[in-house]
């Protein structure tokens, strides 16, 4: 990397890695090859459209014009299908690397995006009272050289806490004036903390730059919506694949709140699912051989109502679908204790009843993929002693 480019990287990183004032952080070779990527879909995914229960006799009637019929859905196990825009996920299903999990929910039972996302990320049973995230607590329980990476300008709650993490995002800034860069470098040179943050930012951005340069690709600029994910995911994959790269990463995307004109096999939600699928494909390509040791988990704060609303969309619900994929996933099946969609079987008469605890599901991943002991699991997800880890979601470690 030449001096001019390095200086640009330094300045662009100031708004991210330095501004967060995180503890000392650097990329370092880490023991173990297991990788975990969490993708947060903010706004509440309609799991009944992403993974339609085409075999449930009440699905088409209640979901109405939003239902994805058996003729449009990718066939999975005869009861469940997969949205047709999730083509890459369908390929992973055929390879035995996709595990859709249905009727899943966190402990949260109200319908506020803000509170629901807090519970999703803090790993507790209430929106407040825990300032750290469950993935940061996971990092703290791993060997000290394991690092976390947030793919965005800011570190989300799920990764906040005492364990060292950093963030990276494609720069949206114009190239700064060279003289200004020199003055900034001089300004921070006498400050031990900011000098350290500069060095850490340089390592993160240079790793991203090196990963992209190796393939002639760059991270995609854009907002935090689904269309931004693909370019970010490609770079994330290459960073995670690097021998001196991080092993845990988080990406997120807004835009999943489909109150109006949601669509079915086509339309607004279908376009978002297509963008998500493209991002997952890019992540797979970026990871290369490291995909074999990777688990990707796609999560959202809660589901959506079973019945279509008056504006051809769905409102805030409860149970939803979680997608798990990766070479380390024991896939090729659907994990679901299906509660049924008869009106009498719905939560509060409107939502899919959750029958699988999100905490139990993630405990299974952390125990069997990252090899966390039971005591660590209870610290990662406090107040979840009743939620026994779900077994068999990942392959045996090779």
DOSETI-843402 format. One record per residue (C-alpha): x, y, z. Coordinates in nm, 4 decimals, m for minus. Example, Ala and Ser with C-alpha at 12.3 -4.5 7.8 and 13.67 -1.06 7.14 Angstrom:
! residues 2
REC         xx         yy         zz
REC     1.2300    m0.4500     0.7800
REC     1.3670    m0.1060     0.7140
//
This chain:
! residues 398
REC         xx         yy         zz
REC     0.0000     0.0000     0.0000
REC     0.1577     0.3345    m0.0969
REC     0.1924     0.6291     0.1426
REC    m0.0862     0.8326    m0.0154
REC    m0.3383     0.5494     0.0039
REC    m0.2318     0.4673     0.3573
REC    m0.2975     0.8229     0.4673
REC    m0.6410     0.8171     0.3097
REC    m0.7214     0.4937     0.4898
REC    m0.6106     0.6470     0.8188
REC    m0.8338     0.9492     0.7848
REC    m1.1335     0.7448     0.6693
REC    m1.0913     0.5139     0.9665
REC    m1.1022     0.8044     1.2143
REC    m1.4812     0.8241     1.1939
REC    m1.5104     0.4551     1.2807
REC    m1.2439     0.2770     1.4783
REC    m1.1038     0.5851     1.6557
REC    m1.4329     0.7538     1.7327
REC    m1.5564     0.4462     1.9163
REC    m1.2628     0.4741     2.1650
REC    m1.2440     0.0964     2.1937
REC    m0.9844    m0.0956     2.3939
REC    m0.6564    m0.1853     2.2258
REC    m0.7233    m0.4059     1.9257
REC    m0.5125    m0.5653     1.6587
REC    m0.5434    m0.8484     1.4115
REC    m0.3420    m1.1469     1.5239
REC    m0.3239    m1.5120     1.4335
REC    m0.5768    m1.7013     1.6443
REC    m0.6076    m2.0588     1.7568
REC    m0.8857    m2.2560     1.5942
REC    m1.0516    m2.2130     1.2593
REC    m1.4193    m2.1904     1.3604
REC    m1.5856    m1.8758     1.2313
REC    m1.9236    m1.7285     1.3206
REC    m2.1034    m1.4567     1.1228
REC    m2.4267    m1.3002     1.2506
REC    m2.6484    m1.1125     1.0048
REC    m2.9087    m0.8887     1.1714
REC    m3.2184    m0.8023     0.9659
REC    m3.3623    m0.4939     1.1325
REC    m3.7342    m0.4349     1.0975
REC    m3.8733    m0.7862     1.1554
REC    m3.8594    m1.0497     0.8821
REC    m4.1779    m1.2264     0.7752
REC    m4.0587    m1.5820     0.8280
REC    m4.3812    m1.7187     0.6799
REC    m4.2782    m1.5726     0.3454
REC    m3.9037    m1.6452     0.3676
REC    m3.9644    m2.0092     0.4691
REC    m4.3304    m2.0687     0.3776
REC    m4.5102    m2.3582     0.5503
REC    m4.6803    m2.4630     0.2275
REC    m4.8044    m2.7842     0.3859
REC    m5.0063    m2.6085     0.6555
REC    m5.3720    m2.6008     0.5401
REC    m5.4302    m2.2589     0.6987
REC    m5.1251    m2.0836     0.5544
REC    m5.2639    m1.9760     0.2170
REC    m5.5969    m1.8710     0.3657
REC    m5.4536    m1.6490     0.6417
REC    m5.1520    m1.5075     0.4613
REC    m5.3709    m1.4335     0.1617
REC    m5.2072    m1.2563    m0.1300
REC    m4.8732    m1.2628     0.0542
REC    m4.8527    m1.6420     0.0612
REC    m4.5828    m1.8115    m0.1462
REC    m4.7476    m2.1204    m0.2873
REC    m4.5921    m2.4649    m0.3381
REC    m4.5588    m2.3936    m0.7099
REC    m4.3419    m2.0863    m0.6489
REC    m4.1442    m2.1942    m0.3425
REC    m3.8291    m2.4024    m0.3628
REC    m3.9230    m2.7429    m0.2276
REC    m3.7519    m2.8393     0.0975
REC    m3.9047    m3.1243     0.2973
REC    m4.2588    m3.1421     0.1629
REC    m4.4057    m2.9241     0.4379
REC    m4.1765    m2.6222     0.4208
REC    m4.0513    m2.4375     0.1167
REC    m3.7963    m2.1635     0.0575
REC    m3.8664    m1.8279    m0.1039
REC    m3.7707    m1.8455    m0.4737
REC    m3.5439    m1.5391    m0.4446
REC    m3.3232    m1.7276    m0.1970
REC    m3.1470    m1.9126    m0.4787
REC    m2.8052    m1.9377    m0.3133
REC    m2.9677    m2.0613     0.0069
REC    m3.1401    m2.3260    m0.2048
REC    m2.8014    m2.4361    m0.3361
REC    m2.6723    m2.4643     0.0197
REC    m2.9782    m2.6746     0.1060
REC    m2.8877    m2.9173    m0.1712
REC    m2.5313    m2.9276    m0.0372
REC    m2.6562    m3.0052     0.3141
REC    m2.5376    m2.6655     0.4404
REC    m2.8659    m2.4818     0.5071
REC    m3.0684    m2.5296     0.8239
REC    m3.3866    m2.3180     0.8318
REC    m3.5237    m2.2948     1.1857
REC    m3.8900    m2.1987     1.2239
REC    m4.1201    m2.0734     1.5000
REC    m3.8204    m1.9161     1.6763
REC    m3.8203    m1.6126     1.9062
REC    m3.6179    m1.4364     2.1719
REC    m3.7823    m1.3918     2.5163
REC    m3.9329    m1.0623     2.3966
REC    m4.3116    m1.0703     2.3513
REC    m4.4073    m0.7112     2.2727
REC    m4.3844    m0.5414     1.9352
REC    m4.1421    m0.2499     1.9609
REC    m3.8550    m0.2598     1.7114
REC    m3.6266    m0.0735     1.9502
REC    m3.6937    m0.2988     2.2484
REC    m3.7015    m0.6140     2.0376
REC    m3.3611    m0.5390     1.8876
REC    m3.2201    m0.4640     2.2331
REC    m3.3305    m0.8055     2.3603
REC    m3.2044    m0.9724     2.0416
REC    m2.8608    m0.8184     2.0914
REC    m2.8114    m0.8007     2.4685
REC    m2.8930    m1.1687     2.5152
REC    m3.1125    m1.1050     2.8189
REC    m3.4850    m1.1304     2.8785
REC    m3.5654    m0.7579     2.8833
REC    m3.4734    m0.4528     2.6734
REC    m3.2706    m0.2737     2.9425
REC    m3.0361    m0.3639     3.2236
REC    m2.7535    m0.5100     3.0161
REC    m2.5135    m0.2768     2.8384
REC    m2.3068    m0.5493     2.6720
REC    m2.3973    m0.7805     2.3852
REC    m2.4070    m1.1587     2.3861
REC    m2.1523    m1.1877     2.1058
REC    m1.9072    m0.9704     2.3002
REC    m1.9517    m1.1965     2.6013
REC    m1.8872    m1.4890     2.3691
REC    m1.5608    m1.3264     2.2645
REC    m1.4632    m1.2827     2.6279
REC    m1.5051    m1.6574     2.6819
REC    m1.2841    m1.7502     2.3844
REC    m0.9015    m1.7531     2.3721
REC    m0.7733    m1.3983     2.4243
REC    m0.6537    m1.3563     2.0658
REC    m0.9990    m1.4085     1.9121
REC    m1.1333    m1.0766     1.7838
REC    m1.4720    m0.9441     1.6755
REC    m1.5513    m0.7372     1.3675
REC    m1.8548    m0.5154     1.3028
REC    m1.9174    m0.4492     0.9341
REC    m2.0477    m0.0943     0.9609
REC    m1.9585     0.2547     1.0780
REC    m2.0598     0.1711     1.4351
REC    m2.0340    m0.1283     1.6646
REC    m2.3866    m0.2611     1.7313
REC    m2.5001    m0.3578     2.0791
REC    m2.4496    m0.7293     2.0127
REC    m2.0713    m0.6694     1.9946
REC    m2.0350    m0.4022     2.2635
REC    m1.8613    m0.4831     2.5869
REC    m1.5185    m0.5336     2.7412
REC    m1.3851    m0.7799     2.4818
REC    m1.1842    m0.6123     2.2035
REC    m1.3667    m0.5494     1.8764
REC    m1.3403    m0.3105     1.5853
REC    m1.5512    m0.1903     1.2946
REC    m1.4939    m0.1524     0.9234
REC    m1.7111    m0.0044     0.6503
REC    m1.6503     0.1116     0.2925
REC    m1.5579     0.4778     0.3004
REC    m1.8064     0.7312     0.1716
REC    m1.5659     1.0222     0.2171
REC    m1.3901     1.2053    m0.0628
REC    m1.0132     1.1777    m0.0736
REC    m0.8865     1.4441     0.1680
REC    m0.6316     1.7132     0.0912
REC    m0.2757     1.5817     0.1389
REC    m0.1714     1.8764     0.3558
REC    m0.4686     1.8191     0.5854
REC    m0.3685     1.4555     0.6278
REC    m0.0148     1.5525     0.7252
REC    m0.1446     1.7999     0.9825
REC    m0.3757     1.5411     1.1336
REC    m0.0951     1.2898     1.1593
REC     0.1205     1.5493     1.3313
REC    m0.1655     1.6439     1.5622
REC    m0.2203     1.2868     1.6847
REC     0.1438     1.1808     1.6931
REC     0.1929     1.3055     2.0518
REC    m0.1262     1.1445     2.1829
REC    m0.0662     0.7876     2.2942
REC    m0.4319     0.6842     2.2805
REC    m0.5076     0.8337     1.9385
REC    m0.1788     0.7109     1.7978
REC    m0.2724     0.3617     1.9103
REC    m0.6167     0.3965     1.7565
REC    m0.4551     0.5095     1.4303
REC    m0.2362     0.2017     1.4286
REC    m0.5313    m0.0261     1.4995
REC    m0.7433     0.1408     1.2322
REC    m0.4588     0.1014     0.9869
REC    m0.4371    m0.2706     1.0530
REC    m0.8103    m0.3199     1.0033
REC    m0.8325    m0.1128     0.6873
REC    m0.5106    m0.2469     0.5419
REC    m0.6357    m0.6024     0.5909
REC    m0.9563    m0.5082     0.4100
REC    m0.7544    m0.3357     0.1395
REC    m0.5226    m0.6317     0.1001
REC    m0.8151    m0.8729     0.0878
REC    m0.9859    m0.6672    m0.1817
REC    m0.6663    m0.6054    m0.3771
REC    m0.6054    m0.9792    m0.3979
REC    m0.9221    m1.0143    m0.6029
REC    m0.9376    m0.6735    m0.7641
REC    m1.2629    m0.5957    m0.5820
REC    m1.3677    m0.3193    m0.3466
REC    m1.6248    m0.2917    m0.0715
REC    m1.9447    m0.1376    m0.1981
REC    m2.0465     0.2074    m0.0830
REC    m2.4023     0.2715     0.0188
REC    m2.6444     0.2956     0.3079
REC    m2.7322     0.0377     0.5716
REC    m3.0077    m0.1249     0.3676
REC    m3.0151    m0.4692     0.2042
REC    m2.8580    m0.3441    m0.1216
REC    m2.5412    m0.2468     0.0661
REC    m2.4832    m0.5929     0.2054
REC    m2.3357    m0.7607    m0.1009
REC    m2.0197    m0.5519    m0.1300
REC    m1.9675    m0.5481     0.2463
REC    m2.0178    m0.9258     0.2658
REC    m1.7578    m0.9928    m0.0032
REC    m1.4936    m0.7963     0.1865
REC    m1.6028    m0.9506     0.5169
REC    m1.5508    m1.2975     0.3749
REC    m1.1994    m1.2175     0.2603
REC    m1.1124    m1.0606     0.5978
REC    m1.2448    m1.3627     0.7868
REC    m1.0566    m1.5983     0.5544
REC    m0.7234    m1.4283     0.6196
REC    m0.4893    m1.6243     0.8467
REC    m0.4480    m1.3152     1.0665
REC    m0.8095    m1.2021     1.0412
REC    m1.1015    m1.2021     1.2864
REC    m1.3140    m1.5078     1.3540
REC    m1.6452    m1.3490     1.4622
REC    m1.8271    m1.0836     1.2606
REC    m2.1612    m0.9000     1.2520
REC    m2.3403    m0.7429     0.9558
REC    m2.6794    m0.5764     0.9622
REC    m2.9346    m0.4283     0.7246
REC    m3.2406    m0.2113     0.7743
REC    m3.5537    m0.2202     0.5628
REC    m3.7415    m0.5347     0.6713
REC    m4.0483    m0.3589     0.8162
REC    m4.3105    m0.4516     0.5549
REC    m4.6362    m0.2960     0.6761
REC    m4.7531    m0.2126     0.3238
REC    m4.7211    m0.3693    m0.0210
REC    m4.5088    m0.6558     0.1073
REC    m4.5489    m0.8819    m0.1960
REC    m4.5120    m1.2581    m0.2173
REC    m4.2846    m1.4404    m0.4639
REC    m4.2306    m1.0976    m0.6196
REC    m4.2364    m0.7458    m0.4840
REC    m4.0827    m0.5469    m0.2007
REC    m3.9902    m0.8306     0.0371
REC    m3.8794    m1.0524    m0.2511
REC    m3.6341    m0.7843    m0.3609
REC    m3.4901    m0.7643    m0.0100
REC    m3.4537    m1.1401     0.0082
REC    m3.2788    m1.1377    m0.3286
REC    m3.0291    m0.8798    m0.1965
REC    m2.9740    m1.0844     0.1185
REC    m2.9181    m1.3981    m0.0878
REC    m2.6648    m1.2177    m0.3085
REC    m2.4806    m1.0996     0.0030
REC    m2.4657    m1.4525     0.1420
REC    m2.3276    m1.5751    m0.1903
REC    m2.0617    m1.3013    m0.1815
REC    m1.9709    m1.3975     0.1747
REC    m1.9330    m1.7593     0.0644
REC    m1.7093    m1.6601    m0.2258
REC    m1.4986    m1.4329    m0.0069
REC    m1.4473    m1.7005     0.2561
REC    m1.3273    m1.9564     0.0021
REC    m1.1960    m2.2677     0.1764
REC    m1.2747    m2.1103     0.5165
REC    m1.6476    m2.1587     0.4409
REC    m1.6001    m2.5191     0.5563
REC    m1.5425    m2.3972     0.9136
REC    m1.8075    m2.1226     0.9128
REC    m2.1563    m2.0853     1.0598
REC    m2.3678    m1.7927     0.9352
REC    m2.6825    m1.7088     1.1334
REC    m2.9467    m1.4720     0.9932
REC    m3.1557    m1.3209     1.2748
REC    m3.4318    m1.0638     1.3185
REC    m3.5987    m0.9108     1.6244
REC    m3.9393    m1.0797     1.5829
REC    m4.1771    m1.2084     1.3186
REC    m4.4863    m1.0638     1.1568
REC    m4.8581    m1.1314     1.1769
REC    m4.9991    m1.4391     1.0084
REC    m5.2911    m1.2517     0.8534
REC    m5.2481    m0.9903     0.5824
REC    m5.3382    m0.6356     0.6906
REC    m5.5422    m0.3692     0.5135
REC    m5.2439    m0.2228     0.3279
REC    m5.1335    m0.5544     0.1728
REC    m4.8597    m0.6030     0.4292
REC    m4.8063    m0.7534     0.7731
REC    m4.7775    m0.6015     1.1181
REC    m4.5381    m0.6740     1.4049
REC    m4.5578    m1.0330     1.5242
REC    m4.3725    m1.2898     1.7356
REC    m4.2407    m1.6220     1.5989
REC    m4.0239    m1.6101     1.2876
REC    m3.7640    m1.8016     1.0881
REC    m3.3874    m1.8123     1.1436
REC    m3.1532    m1.9149     0.8635
REC    m2.8344    m2.1012     0.9497
REC    m2.5896    m2.1858     0.6744
REC    m2.2250    m2.2670     0.6255
REC    m1.9913    m2.5572     0.5748
REC    m2.0017    m2.6283     0.9484
REC    m2.3849    m2.6431     0.9597
REC    m2.5630    m2.9777     0.9800
REC    m2.8219    m2.8769     0.7229
REC    m3.0441    m3.0290     0.4593
REC    m3.3403    m3.0322     0.6975
REC    m3.5793    m2.7893     0.8667
REC    m3.5622    m2.7522     1.2428
REC    m3.9162    m2.6796     1.3645
REC    m4.1608    m2.7875     1.6307
REC    m4.4461    m2.6569     1.4194
REC    m4.7365    m2.5174     1.6284
REC    m4.9867    m2.4826     1.3446
REC    m5.1672    m2.1813     1.2019
REC    m5.5281    m2.2431     1.2984
REC    m5.6683    m1.9261     1.4576
REC    m5.6904    m2.1065     1.7935
REC    m5.3199    m2.1970     1.7661
REC    m5.1910    m1.8424     1.7171
REC    m5.0180    m1.6335     1.9810
REC    m5.2672    m1.3705     2.0999
REC    m5.4848    m1.4729     1.8073
REC    m5.2525    m1.3182     1.5484
REC    m4.8926    m1.4454     1.5543
REC    m4.6979    m1.7635     1.4939
REC    m4.6395    m1.9168     1.8385
REC    m4.2669    m1.9514     1.9122
REC    m4.1762    m2.3084     2.0033
REC    m3.7958    m2.2796     1.9849
REC    m3.5960    m2.0394     2.1999
REC    m3.3463    m1.8283     2.0089
REC    m3.1170    m1.8486     2.3110
REC    m3.1325    m2.2288     2.3115
REC    m3.0562    m2.2320     1.9395
REC    m2.7559    m2.0034     1.9745
REC    m2.6335    m2.1906     2.2813
REC    m2.6152    m2.4986     2.0622
REC    m2.4027    m2.3099     1.8089
REC    m2.1702    m2.1634     2.0716
REC    m2.1277    m2.4940     2.2542
REC    m2.0752    m2.7219     1.9547
REC    m1.9090    m2.4820     1.7086
REC    m1.7050    m2.2496     1.9299
REC    m1.6745    m2.5077     2.2101
REC    m1.7946    m2.2813     2.4916
REC    m1.8445    m2.4596     2.8252
REC    m2.1801    m2.4590     3.0024
REC    m2.0780    m2.1944     3.2555
REC    m1.9834    m1.9571     2.9758
REC    m2.3150    m2.0180     2.7986
REC    m2.5084    m1.9083     3.1068
REC    m2.3034    m1.5891     3.1208
REC    m2.3538    m1.5210     2.7503
REC    m2.7312    m1.5640     2.7877
REC    m2.8203    m1.4741     3.1485
REC    m3.1652    m1.5718     3.2765
REC    m3.1782    m1.8571     3.0231
REC    m3.1118    m2.1577     3.2467
REC    m3.4289    m2.3272     3.1194
REC    m3.3112    m2.3012     2.7599
REC    m3.1032    m2.6103     2.7010
REC    m2.8686    m2.5880     2.4009
REC    m3.0205    m2.7271     2.0835
REC    m2.8048    m3.0216     1.9795
REC    m2.7055    m3.1238     1.6297
REC    m2.7144    m2.7862     1.4526
REC    m2.3478    m2.8031     1.3523
REC    m2.1283    m3.0788     1.2212
REC    m1.8714    m3.2424     1.4402
REC    m1.5509    m3.0418     1.4464
REC    m1.2946    m3.1751     1.1972
//
